[in-house]
Amino acid sequence: MESLSKEHATKLRQAHAHVLNHCLPFINSATLKCAVDLNIPDIIHKYGQPMPLSQLTASLPIHPSKTNFIYRLMRILTHNGFFTQHSVMENEQEVKYELTYSCRLLLKDHPMSSRTLLQFLFAPRPFSSWWELSTWFTNEDPTAFHSKNNMSFWDYASRDPEFSHIFNDSMKASSQLTSSEVIEKCVSIEVFKGLESLVDVGGGTGTMAKLIAKSFPQLKCIVFDLPHVVANLQGTKNFEYVSGDMFEAIPSADCIMLKYILHDWNDEESIKILEKCKQAIPSHGKVIIMDIVMEQKPEDETIISVQFWLDMIMMTLGAGKERSEKEWATLIFSAGFSNYKINPTSGSLSIIEVYP
């Protein structure tokens, strides 16, 4: 009986720790947002060497009464891997900080900065939508975002230029992080072999399409997106912007690319988009879907958690979803295509070639 009691107590402690580990991680997000809001990564970076705590606190736009709290903020951020901490001298208590590789992605001027992604996820409208999730399950609203804001995510983005700018910049940064790997994969599997033209549907400001146009100069590339997204953007010799609505018509090309597009939409709308894609390509053409394929085992186990988180973001903000291969196949064949091929990358993204 005593051993059973000890076993029960151990399981109870482990269960309690498991619950806490899923209730409290919002603190990690909040402290990281605080560091970015206070511009701590850039201040330390501009210092040019590991920065003493006293110098850091003196450089921050904080009230004098909060000076002694910065050490505690830095302590959890150091524990979470965003800063490294060093003693100034063995016999002194003051410490100094420098950025880790992860923290460099939060610098304002980093070409692949995740700063805008943080700003997007914690913008008041998207963030407050999470607290409507249980309410959303009891009503007919298409998303929790709609329950909170009385409009769709896309309607709000089109009405708020500042938010739209943050969102587009966050998507641009995410695209830059994955683009090189995607291009290398496209080269190795000869995705664009025999093709002369490409339309990047929902391509935003053109981050991915620009890299494709540069890497595959034989391709004439078009970025196709909503008018407020591509307004005043200038193209080049084999690269141009066209505005329109993918639910109405898509410019004709040998290849239509959908990078992180269909996961924004439900099955019915995704099939409509794919049908428009099929109408836009010739018999020898193809549609290239760059998206997550759930239930595939990525090389990095942490990517699995990211996939589940992204699926919840799609459900809460945009009425979309991340899909398994079976679900992708259902969409593809329902839209009238004859075959497909999935090419996994080392990250969360897969390249799905779809044939008419």
N, C-alpha and C positions, 0 to 999 in steps of 0.2 A: 504493500500500500504506500509505503514511504517513497519508493522509487517511482510509482505512478504519480504521486503528488509532485515530486520534483520535475518529472517529465511534463506534467500539466503546467507547472509554473514556468518552465522554460518556454513551452509553446505559447503561453500567454504573453510573456515578455516579448517574444519574437513577433507575435501577431500585433501587439501594441506598437512596436517599433516599425512594423510594416505599414500600419495605418498612418503613423506620424510621418514616415518617409514619403507618403503620398498626399499629406495635408499641408506640409510646411515648405515644399520646394518653391512656392510662390515668393518666399523670402529671397531665394537666389535671384529670381527675375527682378524683384523690386530693388535689391541692392545694386544689381548690374545697371539697371535703368538710372538709379541715383548717380552712380559713377559717371555715366555718359552725360547726364544732365549737368553735372558739375564740371564736366570737361576734364576729368582726372586723367584719362589716357593721353590726351593731347598735351596736357601740362607737363606730365612726366616725360613724354617723348621729346618735347621741345627743350627740356632741361639738358638733354644730351648725354646724360649719365645717370646711374642710380640716384634717386632723389631722396634726401633726408625728409623724414616726416615733418619736421619743423618748417622746412622750406615749402613743402607741399601745402600744409595748412595755411601758411602765409600767402600762398598764391591763389587760394580758392575764394570764390565769391560767397563766403558764409558769414553768419553772425558770430561775433567773438565768443558768445556763450556756447557755440557748437564746436569749438576748436578741439576739445578733448574727446569728442565722439568720432573724429575722423579715423583714429587708430583702430577703433572697433569695426568701422566700415571696411577699412583696408584689410583687416584680419580675415573677415569672411571671404572677401574677394580674392585674397591670397590663397586661402584654403580651397577655393573653387577653381584655382588655376589661371587667374587673370593677371596676377602680379607675382613676382618673386620678392622675397624679403631678405635683407642682409643687415647684419649689425654694422654700425659705423666703426666702432672699435670694440674689442672684447670686453673692456671694462665699462663701456657706456651703454645706457639703456636705449638710446635713440636708434631707430632703424631707418633704412632707406629702401626704396622700391624701384623696380624696373618692370617693364612690360614683358609678358610672355608672348609667344607667337599668336595665341588666341586673341589676346588683348589688342594686338596690332590691327586686327580686323575691325576694331571699333574706332580707329582713327578717322578723322574727318576726311583726310586727303588720301587714304588708302584706296588704290584703284578697285579693290574688291571689297570695300567696306561693308560690314554687316550693320552698321550704325542705323541706316535707314530702315532696315528690316525690324530692328528693335523699336524704332519710332513708330512704324506702321502697326506692329502688333500691340503696342501700348497706347496708341491713339485712343482718345476717350470713346468714340463710337464703336470700333471693333472690340475693345477690351471689355466694355460694359455689357456687350452682347452675351458674354459667357455666363453672366449672372441671370440671364433670361432662359437658360437652357431647359430647366425643369418646367418653366411656364410654357415654353414653346411646345413641349411634348403634350400639353393639354389643349392646344388650340390648332387652328388650321393654317397658321402663318407658314410660308415656305421656309423661313430660316429664323433662328434666334435673333439675328441682326435685324430682320424685319419686325419682329416682336418688339424690340427695343426702340427702333428708329422710325417705324411706320413707312419704310421704303426699303428697296433692295440695296445690297451693297453697291451694285453697279450704278444705280440711280444716284446714290449719295456721292459716289466718286465723281460722277459727271457734273454734280452741282457744287462741289467744294474743290476749287482749283488747288488749294494748298494741300489738302488730303490726297488728291489725285497725283500731285507732284511727288509726295512722300511714297505713295504706293508704287508709282512707276519707277522711281529711283530704287526702291527695295527690290523690285523685280529685275531691274537692270543689274544690280549688284549680285543677285542670286544667279543670274544668267552668266555673268562674268566668272563666277566661281566654278561653274560646270562646263563652260564653253570649250575650253582647251581639251578636256578629256573627251567631250562629245565629238569634237572635230577629229581627234586621233582615231576614235572608234569608227567614224564615218569613212575615214581614209582606209582603215584596215579591212573593212567589210565592203568597200566600194559602193556605198549607198547612192552616190550621185553619178555613177558610171552610165554614160550614154544619154544623160539628161542635159538640156540646154537652158531650162528656165525653172525658177522656184518662186513660190509665194509663201511667205511666212505669215500665216494667219494669226492675228492677235500678237504680232511681233513687237509691240510697244515702240520704243525709240530705236530699235534695230540692232541691239547689241549682238545677238546671235547671227542675224542675217549679214551684218557687216563682216563678221569673221568668216562666214561661209563664202561670201563674195570675194574676199581676199585670198582664201585658201583654195577656192575652185573658180578661177577667173573665167572659165568657159560658161559659167552659170550667170544668167541675167536674173538678179534677185529683186523681188518686190516685198516690201513690208506693208502689210494690209491691216489697218486698225481703224478704230473710231476717229472721227474728225478731230475731237478735242485732244487726242493723243498724238497725232502726226502733224497737226497744224504747224506750219512754219519750219518744218524739218526739211533739210536739203539732201538730195541724193548725190550719186556719183555716176561714172560712166556705165557700170553694170549693176547699179543699185539705186532704187527709187522708192518713194513712199506713195501709197495710194490709200485714200480714205473710203470707208464704206461699212456695211453691216454684213457679217458672215452669215446671218440668218436669211438675208435677201439674195445675195450673189457673191461669188468669189472670183477674182480675176483668173483667166485661164493660164495654165502653165503645165510643164511636164511633171512637176512635183509640187504638191501642197504639203507644207510643214505645219504641224500643230504641236508646239512645245509648251507643256504645262497649260493647255487650253481646256481639253475635255474634262479634266478633273474639276473644273469650275462649274460644270453643268450636270443636271440630272440625265438619266438615260434617254428620255424622250427628246430633249434638246440636243444631246450629243449625237443622236442618230440623225437629226435634221442637219446638223453641221457637217457630218460625214457625207450625207447625201449631196449637199452643196459642193463638197470637195470632189466627189465622184463626177459631178457634172462639169467640173472645171478642168479635169485631166483627160488626156487622150488614152487610147487603148493600151499604149506602151508605157503609160505614166504610172505614178504611184503616189500614195499619201504616206508621209512619215510622221508618226506620232511619237513624240518624246515625252514620256510620262512614267509614273511609277507603276510597276506591276507587283501587286501585293502577293504575299506568300512565296515569292522567290527568295532564296537565301542569299543575301548580299555578303560580300567578303567581310565587311565590318558589322559586327553584331549591333553596334549602337544605331546603325541606320534603320533597323527594324522599329525602334522606338520612334524615330523621326517619321517614319511612314505612318504609324498609328496617329501621331500628333497631327500630321498634315491632313489625314482623313477627317479628324475632328474639326480642324479649321475649315475644311471644305463644307462640312455639314452645318457648322454654326454660322459661317459668314456667307457662303455662296450657293448653297443647295446642291453642291457637287459631291464627289466622292473619289477616293482612290480605289482602283479596281484590280481584281485578280485576273489571271489569264482567261479564265472561263467567262468572266464578265466582259472583258475586252472582246473576246470572240463573238459574244452575243451582239454587241454593238456593231462590230464590223460586218457581220453577215446580215444583220437586220437592215443595214444601210445599202445592201446590194453588192458588196465586195465579194470576190471569189476566194481569196486566200490572204494569209498574213505570215509574217516571220518576226519573232521577238529576239532582239540582240541585247542582252544585259550588258551594262557597264559595271565598273568596279564600285560606283556610287549607288545612289537610290534610283537613278534614272535608267530606263530601258528605251531602246530605239526600236519601234515597231514599224516594220515596212508592210504596207497594206496595198494589195493589188486589185485592180478592177476586174 
